[in-house]
Amino acid sequence: MRRSLPYLLLAPALLFTAFVLCYPLAQNLVNSVREVDLVHGPGRWNGLANYRHVFADREFWLALRNTAGYALGGTLMALGLGLALALLLDRTTAHSAPFVTCLLSLPWVISPVVAGFAWKWLLNDHFGILNAWLSAAGIVGPGTSWLGNPRTALLCVMAARAWQFYPFAMVMFLAGLESIPAEQYEAASVDGASALRRFLAITLPNLRPVSSVLLLLGIIWSFNDFTMVFVMTRGGPIDASMVLPVLVREFSFVHFDLGKGSALSIVIFAVLVLLSGLYLRVLAGRERA
Amino acid sequence: MKTVITMAAALALLAPGCARNDNAVVLNDWNFGGRPRLIEWLRTRVTSFESAHPGVRVVQSQKSWNMIRELLYADYSAGTGPDVVNVHANYAAEFGGAGYYYPINTFPDFEQVKRWYVPCMMESTRYGENYYGLPSSAIAFVLVCNKELFDREGIAPPRTWSEFRAAARRLTKDTDGDGVIDQYGLVLLGGDRGGFAYRLIPFFFKAGARAMTDDLKTVTFNSPEGVEALQLIADMYQVDHSVTPGFLAYTLTEINDLFCSNRVAMSIEGPWFRGMVDDKSPGKKFYTVPVPVPDDRIGAYDTASTLQDMVMYAINARTAHPEQAWELIKYLRNEEADMAWIREDLGATATTRSALASPEASALGDLPLYVHEAQHAIAWPAHPKMIAIASDIFTPYAEKAIVGEMTPREAMDQATREAQELIEGKR
């Protein structure tokens, strides 16, 4: 009884995980190798035909390119912003620093749906505050369309994603900065190293483990992000911001081809498993160090 | 203390059960879209139905038009769809054809009920030999013109494409003299794939183009008339710059904001627009006129077809209570109920003969125009794939043509090819 107790205690959690994770995944895998039309239900087994249809679809390649750009671009933007703010907060000794940190962390706790709609209105061509400021500064003309322009729509969604992710990066960087021994900076100062030199030779190398973890996490989360893109652009205009999770919805619930949608979601799953494996390796390396 | 808590908990659990008649038949009624006033009216009407039918309880849910097909497919395929739902009448082909809707012509009093409605409106709910719903709101797509801007320029609403293009050019201007255009002639609903197709196709229909041949076997977006219609809008966008540059991101909310703030002069809309404008900008006036026709079809200005859409009340084919569902939809859409469409201005056009023939109807603003247009209008072809084709094939290619990524000819050829493949099962 004593030996089986841990397993008994774990059983509810394992059963729950199996129900909400393993079962849908297995069902998805099954659906990906047969014809499943929402109207007529499951049809005949068709092997890898759904995967072939996915890879033959030009929208898949467009969405893959957009997803890669969105995940990498958005994450890099967030990391840059997070690092800059972490450096500022690390240097400040004001009593208000914890309050400012909390304030700067707000985007992280805002629901992505709310954030998406807020960004949509900020970027509105006629009534958005961003356009009002930029046109007042003479940077763009009034009425410049950001989300309605195929050239800028994805960039805007990327910026919104970066805005949501930067607080997490900032907090992680802040923790990383606080763990750098002060002696290293003191020694560098004694040797006459400039601020830039200290940043490049001490700060950045010490933050490398945090950065790699953040980069991978950011890419994984963005790669799988549906909400921000769907709320802001629905993958438009004219598919300019179409990303893979939104395309899964298109295949499954707009074209009602659940087989093809399942195949695409398995492809995304495979990419995410690869990225997660990489993340775990980086994490293990960090633990060893 | 423990006893008190236990009794309170038991009472709390029992209370909901006591509040309702356990033997009541429960009907789930999904309502898509609608103005607050309409939703409120439907609540009252359902309460009145429940009083008249003590054994029936109706559970109403309000849903968004934006996700209608996804929601319905997901629920119907899972066998959990609502008993009664209000949907586009052209879903009769898609959902009725798939066996999801109940053929209401099998009810014994159907022929008598059918006579309540304007025949062309009733016909919109038919697919094959069966009728799948009762007409709820007739919709004809028309051109709305911002009266203040038109009057300021001293021009009348356009009737032909030349006049339309000229009016849009003239109404596109820099109003505050800062060298930047801040008022546009036309706005399009580019951020909503379905909504965009519904607003562009009236130009095709007015030119004599059709989406499919009558036998529903051949897609015809690329007819010369269709290409010409698309060329008109593309020229307005690319050459005249009289279409709002950011239209690809607009939903109905943005269109309403732009219209009410005098940033745009014209839009293609339907009977809901009056209420939307009133809610945002009470008292704002606009002209409601037919969508313009090609110059050489001016003789057919009064009869050329626009797009007719229709909302209908349908019954789930798998409902356990078809008789009660039938009673409910009749109650929601009978001649007496239809008068509320007119008296209370619920944002749609009435569909029964008696309501439309009433003295109140002829006195109601733009209703006569909507009725006239609806009687000459044609619906999307009754093909089960048509709505998917309109949203997912026609719209993206038409948008590409308008912004200049493709020529109208290339775009419509490609859209036709892909749509044809879809209906032939090759995609």
Boltz contact constraints between the chains, C-beta under 6 A:
constraints:
  - contact:
      token1: [A, 38]
      token2: [B, 73]
      max_distance: 6.0
  - contact:
      token1: [A, 38]
      token2: [B, 77]
      max_distance: 6.0
  - contact:
      token1: [A, 39]
      token2: [B, 98]
      max_distance: 6.0
  - contact:
      token1: [A, 125]
      token2: [B, 246]
      max_distance: 6.0
  - contact:
      token1: [A, 126]
      token2: [B, 263]
      max_distance: 6.0
  - contact:
      token1: [A, 141]
      token2: [B, 180]
      max_distance: 6.0
  - contact:
      token1: [A, 142]
      token2: [B, 180]
      max_distance: 6.0
  - contact:
      token1: [A, 145]
      token2: [B, 245]
      max_distance: 6.0
  - contact:
      token1: [A, 145]
      token2: [B, 246]
      max_distance: 6.0
  - contact:
      token1: [A, 147]
      token2: [B, 249]
      max_distance: 6.0
  - contact:
      token1: [A, 148]
      token2: [B, 246]
      max_distance: 6.0
  - contact:
      token1: [A, 148]
      token2: [B, 248]
      max_distance: 6.0
  - contact:
      token1: [A, 148]
      token2: [B, 249]
      max_distance: 6.0
  - contact:
      token1: [A, 237]
      token2: [B, 248]
      max_distance: 6.0
  - contact:
      token1: [A, 238]
      token2: [B, 396]
      max_distance: 6.0
  - contact:
      token1: [A, 238]
      token2: [B, 399]
      max_distance: 6.0
  - contact:
      token1: [A, 238]
      token2: [B, 400]
      max_distance: 6.0
  - contact:
      token1: [A, 253]
      token2: [B, 70]
      max_distance: 6.0
  - contact:
      token1: [A, 256]
      token2: [B, 73]
      max_distance: 6.0
